[in-house]
């Protein structure tokens, strides 16, 4: 069964996910495995449909051209459910992160009973429409904002009342795992929204080829995540990367809430929800003024991260439109070099190409992460 593969099989999957198609000889060399052992591993994964053989190439070793192997996108599938204060989104992805189908519904209020039943309905609809084989479906990942989800993702106990944002107060006394697993009828995994978006970039986005990076996640609030040596670093209590904790909630901070409040002060008819930022034309000068207002705090924090962790990159993701994140990233490219000491490396400043869809794709990466990765934590 796919769910019962061993640690070396998972290591092969991780390597191919990061590097792309490789010859068996190259895999054996990089993993320090003997050829017979590696052959057995790839045979197992190929028979399960997780790997597939591609064309032959010269790979620098003597003898005949080498057969390349790669992850088979249709080897397995997973679902992602992103519950945010303004919307519910459900998607199904393959092993390459390709979205087979997605459905999004706007919300006025995330009422638990309604959300649970709607999630189950949308998941059943997608599995049917996308014709997902039951024996290749790993389960569903669920992401929501809140420290309680960070604890659940870390395997730590999170007993009611949960630490959740105020807009999720109706969820604070619900046992999340039995609530969703009963309604959905499939295995479920949980994660904080910001860390789910971090995993999405690590698996399928801007961080796919990186070993060490931080993500700065800007939604209604401010959060983030850390990937160190290709593993999601959680810290002692599952709260690593909760960058919003470095900035007072009522103070100036790079958050959707702060942006909406800023626009309320400077526009006659301002947007009142983050989703309206996609629908409205926000004057470029106001976006630049807001970026100038918040970038120094992010640059100071990022300089500290670089001194402590020596990162390759910092990736912006979240619910804000890519156009706004790009302006913020450019301001960081200008500010941050002034704060980093001589001799320290300058990280690449990137904007996630997954944008808003990174949340449900990140949630969908959870079953893949916990079932098929040696880096599961």
Secondary structure, DSSP 8 states (H G I E B T S, - for coil): -GGG--HHHHHHHHHHHHH-SEEHHHHHHHHT--HHHHHHHHHHHHHTTSEEEEEEE--SSSSS-EEEEEE-GGG-EEEEEEE-SSEEEEEEEETT--EEEEEEEE-SS--HHHHHHHHHHHHHHHHHHTT--GGGEEEEEEEESSHHHHHHHTT----SS----GGGGGGTTS-HHHHHHHHH-S-EEEEEHHHHHHHHHHHHSTTTT-SEEEEEEESSSEEEEEEETTEEE--TTS-TT-GGGGS-TTS--SSHHHHHHHHHHH-TT---STTHHHHS---HHHHHHHHHHHHHHHHHHHHHHHHHH--SEEEEEESS-HHHHHHHHHHHHHHGGGTS-TTS---EEEE-SSGGGHHHHHHHHHHHHHHH-TT--
